[in-house]
Amino acid sequence: MTDLLSGRNGPQCKTTHPRNGTVPRANQPQGRTNVARAALLVMVLLGVGKVVGVVDDLVKARVFGTSADLDAFVAAGGLPELLNTLISAGALAAPFIPVLAGYLSRDDRESTWRLASSVINLAFLVTAALAGLIALVAPWLVSHFIAPGFAPAQQSLTAGLMRVTMLSTLVFSVSGVVMSILWAHQHFLLPALAPILYNLGIIAGAVFLARPLGVWGLAVGAVTGSVMHLLIQVPGLLRYHARWLPTLGVHEPGLRRVLRLMGPRMLTLGVVQISTLITVRLASDLGSGSVSALNFGWRLMQMPETIIGTAIATAVFPTLSEMAAQGRTHELRDTLSATLRAVLALGLPATLGLVLLGRPLIELLFQGGQFGGASTEVVLAALSGYAAGLVGHAALEVVARAFYARQDTRTPLLLAVLAMTANFVLSLSLRDLLGHAGLALANSLAVSFEVGGLLWLARAPLGGVDGPRLLQTFVRAALAAALMGLVLISLNAWWPFQTEGTVRQALFLGTGLAVGTIAYLVAAWLLGLDAVRALGRRLWRRGVREGVT
């Protein structure tokens, strides 16, 4: 990503023709620049999405606090999210995008839309069958597996909420596939807007329906948001002249290929979701508010992690897939290394920033109404534990996609199983020592182990992973982040954070972010951090050009 930011000549990527949806070959010098532009676009839109997500959390925190009702809503979303992830949102994207991109590169429109229709139809039917079964046995699942530590009335509420949110899973079974179709066309705008509308639906449910319906308003808002999540992407399908066919495509070679690759990927995501369910199960025994605190802490950590990891990985995945398909292993390795260096350069300061500014961030966003000082403390503990894994989660999104680009879905599955095992063992040990914060820390340690294992296994097929440069970037970024931390600690000593007054809280937090960012950039520049220097050179050249013109 250093080269991506600098705009140097590098591997080509595909660009989508706006009329017929084909994917002609781009000029060689524009490849990494196009990836960088796509990454920046997705970063910006995901950043907006995270702001909306924060508003979502803020509204829920002000209305419900860390209450038993909100615990029930969070627990109820576990299985619907698992089903959505296993079938359409995540498991299909890894094998589906490379196969569909192959059709697009050959301009085989008939096969493209036959495959897309088959995947959409199959995903919807399978989701409908499983959702119906889960809804039928929801009370038993809640009482025996999801939240046995809840009181009977809370278990009943959780089961009811789960049944309602299953409706959104049906919509996501189609919307998730549509998102992959647009990504295969290297269209990133509408898929990035879709989660924003989903969060707006939940916000509307909390604002307008919480008074008459209580926590049920959140469930209704989630279903409404899922419908908007689908509808916003329809114009993208129209742009590429999409056609829907009433077929399951059982004899379609592309579908069989997708299903073969999907199996290990589905198991991998299932392992991740099972780890989340285990965390909820262990947290349900720690008292009221523990599940909600972990959820708030996780979502706060995901703000920078999504903007860094998800945005970069989403933008680079089609390019990695093309390199792998064409046997350009050397370029794939270099692009992976550059991308990981960018993740380190952005992720390490974000980690320290979350730790040092976590309290004012939580108090500014959530404190008020039913969310008091005690809620701030439990959420801060969870955030600190999760922040330790921010770089790991961001790097995992990139490293795993390098394997998927090579149509290897088994290796990530192996490491995910090992990581889940490590997470379970660490959770049991750290829960007794640190409470719910120990569960968050266990997650961070496990994902770091997972990334390290994947990088080790990637060395053979890629001819190395450019380890020395990765280590050099890590050391320099860590030193720059440490200097940033000293500046923030000095700022807090000179101007202690005040908890009273929203304006004062916002001013302190804004000042801290600005001062911390400037301190990190200056330190990174002086230490010779390539990603920061490349970005600076590119901005300088653009400024000079604009000044001349």
Secondary structure as UniProt FT lines:
FT   HELIX           2..6
FT   TURN            18..20
FT   HELIX           28..30
FT   HELIX           31..64
FT   TURN            65..66
FT   HELIX           68..76
FT   HELIX           78..84
FT   HELIX           85..89
FT   TURN            91..92
FT   HELIX           93..105
FT   TURN            106..107
FT   HELIX           109..136
FT   HELIX           138..141
FT   HELIX           142..146
FT   TURN            148..149
FT   HELIX           152..184
FT   TURN            185..186
FT   HELIX           189..213
FT   TURN            214..215
FT   HELIX           216..231
FT   TURN            232..233
FT   HELIX           234..239
FT   TURN            240..241
FT   TURN            250..251
FT   HELIX           253..283
FT   TURN            284..285
FT   TURN            288..289
FT   HELIX           290..305
FT   HELIX           306..310
FT   HELIX           311..325
FT   TURN            326..327
FT   HELIX           329..365
FT   TURN            369..370
FT   HELIX           373..387
FT   TURN            388..389
FT   HELIX           390..405
FT   TURN            406..407
FT   HELIX           410..434
FT   HELIX           436..462
FT   HELIX           467..494
FT   HELIX           502..526
FT   TURN            527..528
FT   HELIX           530..548
//
